[in-house]
Amino acid sequence: MTLRDLVGCIVWSSPSDWNKIRGHPSYREKFTLHEAAGGDRFGFQVQHPDAVAAYKPDLSITMAWGFDVNENFQEAWAQRFPDPHASSHYVDVFYNGALVLRKQYVSVDGGRAMVPLSIERDQFVVPVAYYMFITLLDHLTLSAPSRPSDYFEQAGLQIVNTPWPEEAPIEHDGSRA
């Protein structure tokens, strides 16, 4: 299975295709080392994902999301909503337990909706597959799913028909380099 095949399985799925689990432990925790006051001690911080999910038709495909990247996301487009608070997070996609894709998304309007980051800083464009991916995530996460198209429009994001993810599968001809 290529990365694009995997993403295709995800973006064409529906929320009912996923077994979502909230709560701890998820066995997808993120550990970071931090320095204690005075600099003479170190400790670990543990961050838990908001949720994990397994794709019911193929349990080798799983996701974990909600790892904090920036609790106070400040780009102008993200503040165009009734609640200007925005934060960014990671969603990780796993295949047979291996991390194969990590993408950042933004929680906008005080956590009422999720939108992807633009793939081009100046043009605010999002590939249609990325739009579908974040829409699925939005529906899996929020108790009252948003209408992502409304949020995309309000943020000024344009959906384009370009390949996503950008990472092309590595092709190998069988010879040794």
GIDA-V416077 format. One line per field, one symbol per residue. phi: phi as a letter, one per 30 degrees, with the letter a starting at -180 (. if undefined). psi: psi as a letter, one per 30 degrees, with the letter a starting at -180 (. if undefined). burial: I if it has 9 or more other C-alpha atoms within 8 Angstrom, else O. Layout:
# GIDA-V416077
phi=???
psi=???
burial=???
This chain:
# GIDA-V416077
phi=.ddddddeeddcdceddcccbcjcdcibdccbdbcdeiicbbbcccccddabbcdedaddcbbbbjddcbdbdcdeddcdcecddbbcbcccccbhicdcabbcbccchijdacbddddbedchcbdeddeddddddeddcddbedcedddddddidcdbcbdbddddddcbcjdcd
psi=kleeeeeeeefglleffkjkkllklfgglkkkklklkfgflllkkkkklellkkjefjffjllklgkkejfikgkeffgglejfkllllkkkkkkhfkjfkklklkjlhggflkklkkfjeffhkkkeeeeeeeeeeeefekeikljeeeeeeefgkkklilkklejkkkkkgflk.
burial=OOIIOIIIOOIOOOOOIIIIOOOOOIOOIOOOOOIIOOOOOIOOOOOIIIIIIIIOOOOIIIIIIIIIOOOOIOOOOIIIIOOIIIIIIIIIIIIOOOIIOIOIIIIIIIIIIIIIOIOOOOOIIIIIIIIIIIIIIIIIOIOOIIOIOOIIIIIOIIIOOOOIIOOOOOOOOOOOO
